Amino acid sequence: MNGNQNEQTRQENCRLEYGAVTEGWKFFATLRFVVAAFAITLQSVLITLYIQAMKEPAGKENLEVTIAGAGMYAIIAISFIERRTVTFLMGNHASWF
């Protein structure tokens, strides 16, 4: 009887642990999806703004540079977030940065 109770306790502990792991995985999978959707939306906005800036008469060079700078900043920030998330999922919690 004691062996059967130990087995049930072990199975229950495994279920709880798998539940916790699954919840953590769902969070990071959702985070990756949200970051990807944000990146695509931001790219679309920046491309549209850049095309509109190119249609304007000369003298809007600062606007073009600003749009390109915002795009580069966004790429770097999104890359940092993605790298941190992947590093965390791979199990290297100490090396987030």
Buried (B, 14 or more C-beta within 10 A) or exposed (E): EEEEEEEEEEEEEEEEEEEEEEEEEEEEEEBBEEBEEEBEEBBEBBEEBBEEBEEEEEEBEEBBEEBEEBBEEBEEEBEEBBEBBEBBBEEEEEEEE
